[in-house]
Amino acid sequence: MLLLENNEYKGGIKRVESRSKNVKRNIGWGIINCFVSIILPFLTRTAVVYSIGIEYTGLDSLFHSVLSVMNLAELGIGSAMVFSMYKPIAEMDEEKVCALLNLYRKCYRIIGMIVLGIGTALLLFINRLIAGNVPNNVNICILFIIYIVDDAIGYLLFAYKTSLFTASQRVDWISRITIIVQFLKCIIRIVGVVYFKNYYIYAIALPVTTLLNNLLIHYLAGKEFPNYRCIGELNREDKVAIKKKVGGMVFQKIGHIILTSADTIVISAFFGLRVLGIYNGYYYIITALAAVLSVVQRSLIPSIGNSIVKENTEKNYSNFNIIGLLYIWIIGWSSTCLLCLYQPFITLWQGSENTFSFPVVIMLTVYYYTFHMGDMIHMYKEALGLWWEGKFVPIVSSLLNLILNVVLVQLIGIYGILISTIISVTFINVPILSKIVFKYYFEDNGHLWKKYLGEVCLYFVITFIVSTFSLLIVSGIHINGYIGLFIKATYCLIVPNIFYLFAWKKFSYYKGSVEFIAKIIPNRFRSIINKIM
């Protein structure tokens, strides 16, 4: 299995323990952090909607999307550096880790200055990205400056030290720090909008808490990794390897940012802040689910990277299928919950006047499923460092998405925004990126890749059947309000998973998936899992 024992090493966190223990610890704290990161922003968003208006949530979403475009300056350096640290940390090569950290710091300081420069230039155009009126009691330029400063702090002050925790399979420490900071940010923001009706306080909470977050990471890194300092230089061969990886990441970074940010910017430019605010409410739910999935991803990627270094290809292919079956189960079940619970939840949360029609809900659910159905491929691509090999795929996908966005939004409105992403991800990202992973790592001649694509289609069909059946049942529950939502949620928690359980049992990877779950859950729950599954 993937979860094998690592060796002890001197320096840094006292001992790199078994992968299974690291995964359990990372997932455990990651889940806590995830729920905190979902609930607290939910509370602050609710406070904004009912205290100063939904338009402000659209403004916040627009700023973050514009800043995401600015973050192209990062070029994927962070991912390349973490990947480069897996091997030297596993082999206890202290000198190389220090040199990598030193290079990382230099790069991030340069990036921070670039972000400040580009952000200042964008002040001239920020008003043109908003259709219609903006809130009359705030200055858009001053607010945007606050967001720019927050973004720059992330690069200029100690953020590079998170790489030590990630590469050492100790992302649980990052989760603990994030939890503390999130609570503080939530308190400041709610007080700002509820008691003072002041969006500036809401905005200033960003750079203040980002600074605190980075200072805590700096302190903990110094305590847990005393032997890793920013000193030394990499040899020419290592620098060339990193440059190649960063070169590949540039295209991936551009593609990802355009794919995820274009929708928000186009909605703001064509429909204004109110529609963007409503859309952002729906998208927040997708983001919350994605945050849960990212806990799994962040916890697994370091262990996958370690396994790739130490295990053979056959073993890792087995792990790929075993974990993939569990992962797609999560995707399918959460898609079913979205389809059945989306509209009643948004109606209770934002009010019926701030909802879209149900066909938009269907498209959002398909959007969510297609966007995440290829996550396993992305995890292995990340752990393998196969950025250069697939460098043009994200660019092609994102440009297609952008073109379709602009064209379709004028023809079919909000539907065009969602359909453009579904098309670009389904027909470019998933098939081509999976082809790259199978070709360059699993040494496949095409058979395994075609088998994978067939299984992706089969997974979708199963999800479609279960979700449609569940929607028909839930639609027959004519009870509104919180009681109705609770009854529907209870159904979605139990019945769809029974259907998925019977469906997944037909796959050869099922037994291995059960064994995988048994390794990462507490001992007292293992007998229950074995009886159920």
N, C-alpha and C positions, 0 to 999 in steps of 0.2 A: 504493500500500500504506500500512498504518498507520505504517510506520517511515520517517518523513521527517525531514529535518534541521531542527534548531532553531537559533535565533539565539544568538550569544554575548551575554553580559550582564555588566556590571561588578558587583563585589561578590559575596560568597558564594563558592561553589565556583567556581573560576576560569573554567570554561566549561561550559555545558550542551550536551553533544555530541549527536550524532544519536540519535534514539530507538532505532534498532537497536543502537547501542553501549550505551546505557543499559540496554535490555532484556537484552542479553547479559550485561552486568556484574551487573545485579541478579539475574538468574536464576542465574548462575554462583555468586555468593556466597550467594544464597538457598538453593541446593541444598546447598552445604556446610553452611550453618547448619541446614538442615532435617535432614540426616543426623545432625549433632551433637545436635540437639534431639530426635531420635528415639532414637538409640543410648544417649546418656547417661541420660535418664530410664528407658530400658529396663533399664540396668544397676542403677540405684538401686532400681527397683521389684523387680527380681529379688533384690537384696540384702535388701530389706524382707521379701519373701515367705519367703525361706529362713532369715532371721536372727531376725525377731521375729513373723512371722505375716501372713497375707493380710488379716486384719481391719484392719490399719493402713493398707493401701492403700485400703480402703473408707472409712476415716476421712478420709484425705487428699482423696479424691474428694468426699465429702460437704461438707467445709469449702469447697472450691473452688466447688462448686455454690451453696452458700448465699451466698458472697461475690459470685458472679456476679449473684445477685438484688440484693444491695446496690449493685452497680455500675449499677443503674438511675439512680442519682444523676448519672452522667456524661451522660445524656440524648442521647448521640450528638454531643456538642459537638466531639469530636476529628475525626470524619468531616466535619462541617460546616466546621470551620476549614481542614482540608486542602483541601477542595473550593474554598473561598474564596481559597486561596493560589495555585491553578493559574494563573489569569489574571494577577494582579499580578506573579508571578515571571516568567512568560513575557514580560510587557511591561516588565519591569525597573522596576516601581513600588515602589521601596524604602520610601517613606513608608507606603504602605498595608500592606505586609508587616509592618513594625514595629508598626503599630497593631493588626493582627490577632494578632500574637504577644503583645502586651501584654494584650489581651482574653482570649486563651487562658490565659495565666498566672493572671489574676485568677479565672477560672472554675474552673480546676483546684484552686486553693487552697481555694476555697469547698467544692468537691466533696470534697476530702480531709478537711475538718472534718466534713462530713455523714457520710462513711463511718465515721469514728471514733465519731460519736454513735449512728448506727444499729447499728453493730457491738456497742457496749456494751449497747444495749437487747436485742439478740438473745441475749446471754449467758443471759438468763432462760429461753430456750426451746430452746436447742441440744440439750439431752439428750432432749427429747421427739421429736426427729426420728430417733432411733435405736431400732429395735425390738430387744428382747433385751438381752444383756449387752454391755458395752464393756470394752476392755482394763483390767485392774485396777491397772496400774502407771503410769497417766497420769491427769492431771486434764484433762478435756475443756475446761473453761472457760479454763484457762491456755493450752492449745494454741490455742484459738480466738482468744484475744487476740493471740498471735503472728501468726496469719494475718491478723487485722484490721490490725495495725501494718504488715505487708508491703503490704497493699492500699492503705493510706493513703499510704505513702511514694511509691507510684507516682504519686500525684496531687500531693503537696505539693512534691516536689523534681524539677524540671527535665524531667519527662516530656513537657511541651508542646513541647520543642525538637525532638522527633522529627518534628514536622510539617514542618520546614524540609527535612529529608532526603527525606521522602516526596514533597512537592510539587515538589521539584527533581529528581525521578527518580533519587535517589541512596540508595535503601534498602539498597544494598550496604554502606554504612557501618554501618547499624544491625545488619546481619547479622554483621559482623566483631566488633562489640562484644558481641553476644549470644553468639557462640561462646566468647569469652574467659570471660565470666561463667558460662556453662553448665558449662564445665570445672571452674571453682572450686566451684560449687554441688554438682556430682557428687562431687567429692573429699570435701567436708565431710560430705555425707549418707552416703556409703558408709562412711567412717570412723566416723560416729556410730552406725550401726545394726549394722555388722559387728563392730567392735572394742569399742564401749562398750555395745551393745545398748540404746541410748538414743534414743527417738523425739524427745525435746526438741531434741537437736542437729540432727536431721533437719529439724525445723520452723524452728529459728532460722536455718538456712542461707538461708531465703527472704528475710526482711527485710535480711539482711547483703548478699546478692548483688543484690537490687533496688536498694539504696542505691548500691552500686558501679556498677551498670549506668547509673543516672541521672547519677551524677557524671561518668562517661566520656562520655556523650552531651552533657552540659553543656560539658565541655572541648572536645570535637571541634567542636561547633556554634560555639563562640566562635572557634575557629581557622579553620574553613572558611567561616563566615558572619559575618565581623567587622562588616559593615555592618547586620546585622539584630539589633536590640536591642528590648527591651520598652519602647517609648516611643510616645507619641502616642495619639490617639483616632480612632475611625472616625466618619464622618459618619452622620447619622440614617438615610439611605437604606440604607447598608451594614448598619447594625445591624438594621434591619427585615428585610432579606433573610436575614441570618444567623438571626434569631429564627424566621423562617418555616421555614428548613431544619431548625433544631434541633427546632422543633415537630413536624415530620414525622418526624424521627429518634427522638423520644420513643416513638412508637408502634412503630417498627421495633425499637428497643432492647428495649422491654418484650416484644414478641413473640419476638425471638430468644432472649432470656434464659430465658423460660418454656419455649420449645421445647427448648432444649438442657439446661436445669438441672432441669426437672420430673422427668425420668426418674430421675435419680440420687436425688433427695429422696424420691420415691415408693417406690423400691426399698428405700432405707434404712428408711423408716417402716413398710413392710409386711413386709420379709424380713430386715432386719438387716444388719450390717456384713460378714458372711461372704459372703452372696449378692452384696452390692454389690461386694465385693472381686473375686469371680469375674467378675461382669459388667464390672467396670472393666478386667479383663485383656483381654477381648474388645474392649471399647470403646477401649482404648488403641491397638489395631491400626488401628481406624477413624480415631482421632485422628492417628496417625502418617501415614496416607495423606492425611488432610485437611491435614496440615502440608505435605506435598509439593505438594498442589494450591494451598495458600495462597501458596507461593513464586511460582507462576505468576501468581496473582491480584494479589499485591502488586507484582509486576514490571510487569504489564500495565495495571493501573488508572491509574497516572500517565500512561502513554503514550496510553491511550484518552482520558483527560481532555484531554491536550494536542491530540490529533487532533480531538476534538470542537470545540475552540476554533478550530482552523485549517483543518479540512477540511469539505467539504459533506456533506449527509446521505447522498447516494448512495454516496459513498466509504466512509463509516463503516458503512453497511449491508453493503457488500461485505466489509469487515473483520470485521464481526460474524459473518457466515456462515463465512468462511474460518477464523478462529480458533476458532469454535464447533465446527467439524468435528474439528479437532485435539483440542480439549478433551474432547469426548464420547468420542473414541477412548481417551483416557487413563482416563476414568471407566469405560468398558466393560471395558477390559483389566484394570484394577485390581479391578473387581467379579468378573471371572472368576478372578483370583488368589485373592481372598478365599474364594470358594465352594470352591475346590479345596484350598487350603492352610491355611485357618483352623484346623480341628480338629487336624490333625497337629502344627501349630506350637504351639498352646495346650497340647496334651497334653505335648509335650516341655518346654515352658517352665514351666508351673504344676503339672504332674502331672495324671494322669487323674482324680484325686479333685476337682480344681478345674476341671471342664469342664461345659458344658451339653450337652444332647442335640443331634443334628444338625439337627432342624427349627428350633431356635433359630439355628443358624448360617445357615440359608437366610434366615430373617427378618432377621438382622443384615446380610446381603449386600444384600437388597432395600432395607433401611433406608439403607444407605450410598449405593446408586445413586440412590434417589429424593431423598435429601437434597442430592446434588450435581448432579443433572441440570439444575438451573436456575441454576447458578453464573454462566453467561455473562450471563444477564439481570441478576443481582445486580451483576456487575461494571459493566455499562453503566448500571444504575440509580444505582450509587454514583458513577461518573464524571460522570453527568449531573446529580446532585443532586436526583433525583426522589423525595425523601423525603416531601414533603407530599402529593403526588398519590396515593401509595399508603399513606397513614398508617394506615388501619384494617385493612389486609390482615394484617399480622403479628399484630395483636391478636386478630382473629377466628380465625386459624389456631392461635395458641398457646392460646387459651381452649378451642377444640375439642380440641386435643391434651391439655390438662390434664383436661378432663371425661372424655374417653375413657380417659385413663390411670387415673384413680381407679375408673371403672366396670369397665373390661376387666381390670385387674389382679386384681380380686376374682373374676372369672369364669374367666379363662384364664391367670392368672399372668403370667410374664415376657413371654409372647407379646403380651399386651395393651399392654405398654409400647411395644413396637416397632410394632405395628399402628397404634396411635393416631397416632404420628408420621408413618408412611407415608401414612395417609389425609389428614391435615391438610396435608402438603406437596404431595402429588400433586393433590389436588382444590381447593386454595385458593391456596397460594403460587405455584406454577408458572404456572397459567393466568391468574390475575388480574394478577400482577406483570408478566408478559410483555405482557399487554394494555396496561398503562400505558406501558411503554417504547415499544411500537409506536405507540401513539396520540399520545403527547406529543413524541416525538422523530422517529420515522421517518414521521410524518404519514400513518399507514396508515388506510384505511377498513375494515379487517377482513380483507382478502385475505392480506396478508403474515403477520398474526398467526395465522390459521388454517393457513397453510402451515407456520409454525414449529411449531405444536402437532402437526401431522401428522408432521413430521420427528422431534419428540421421541418420539412413539409408535413410529415406525419404528426409531429408534435403540434403543429399549428392546427391541423384538422381535429385532433383530439380536444385541443383547447376551444376551438370554435364550437364543437358539439356540446361540450360540458357547459360552456358559457351561455350558449343559446338556450339550452334546456333550463339552466338556472334562472335566466332572465324571465322565461315564461312562468316559472313557478313564483318568483318574487313579484312579478307584475300582478299576480292574482291576490297578493296580500294587500287589501284595501284599508290599511291602517296608516294614518299619517303621523307626523310628529316624531318625537324621540322614541316612543314605544314602537312605532312602525319600523323605524331605522334599526332599533335593537333586534327586533324579530328577524328582519331581513339579514342583518349582520350575523346573527346566530346560525341561520340557514347556510350562509356563505362560508362560515367557518367550518361546518361539519360536512354537509352533503357533497359539495363539489370535490372535496378531498377524498371522499369514499370512492367517487367515480375515477379520480386520478389514480388512486391506489390500485384499483383493479386494472386500469389501463397500463400503468408502468410495470406491473408484475409480468407482463408479456415480454418485456425487454430482457436481454441476457445480462445487462449490467445491473439489474435490480438487486441481486443478492450482494454484490460488491458495494452498492450504495447503502444498503442496510448496515453492513459492516463498518462503513465509513462513518455513518451517524453514530454508531455504538462507540466509536473511538473518541469522539469529540464531546459527547454529552456526559454529565456526571453519572457515576456508577449506579446511584439509586434509581435512575430513570431507565437504565438499559433494559431491564426485564420488561418494563411496560412497552418500550419501543419494539422489542422482539415479539411480544404478543400481538401488537397491533399490525405490524408489518410482516 
